[in-house]
Amino acid sequence: MRAPWNGPAKVLDGKATAAQIKSELAARAKALQARGIEPNLGTILVGDDPGSKAYVAGKHRDCAEIGIKSTQVELPGDVSTEDVLAKVQELNEDPTVTAYIVQLPLPKQVDTNRVLLAIDPAKDADGLHPLNLGKLVLGVNEEIDSPLPCTPRACLELMTRYGIELGGKNICVVGRGVTVGRTFGLLAGRKAVNATVTTCHTGTKDLTSHTLAAEVIIAASGQPGIITPEMVQPGAIVLDVGVSRVSQGEGKPARLSGDVADGVDQVASYLSPNPNGVGPMTRALLLTNVVEAAERNAQ
């Protein structure tokens, strides 16, 4: 029988928290600029996918908001792998570009792995280059001497800014994608955080038994409404990270949906909404990676 819980959940407002982080980054960028160092985020966008174009445009707006430069490279959707690699090499060699991203997904004819491996690890704004992930596995970037994965770091930063102590807590991550699921466990398992993380996926038997045992749930599977109220222990902290498109019928635009179903807010103690939860935080932490890279270059 469930223990009583006096809901509803408090909102983990990622939009407001991201605005606070960007204000702090603006001050750090201004200090760098006073020393003659100009942070600059580069982006490579291939094709005309509306979602990717909107996402990249948002990154450039964020740069303008905190007062740093941005460099945008756009390529047609029918380019070859070699064409994309040539642009990657240009940004690797461009001393004015601090860090950059290649917007995913890339068209089918482009070898995504070759492209991502070609990025200079020191300019990896997403924190997902194999060398940087290897440093995370080995624990050699505990002091953030290389970029960290943006979305897992955004999850941790959002909870930290709300005063949530994660040391010793049991965390269940639903989803094993490299951008969130697998990398969140690496970040939260560091001594600096000291949480115990269980990663669940399509091969997990009895998902509910794992989520009910968790004090924190990171829902990142991309399955609409997969986390229901019955799967959450009273008072747990829930972050809705997954995003998927749900059809509303012929002639109607698909709607965006998170992983957390209606009613969870009456069971959880804290809940990040979707949208305006982890999404804005991820963009803010991408900017953090850029500013931190500039600060490392300045040492």
Disulfide bonds with the S-S distance in Angstrom:
none
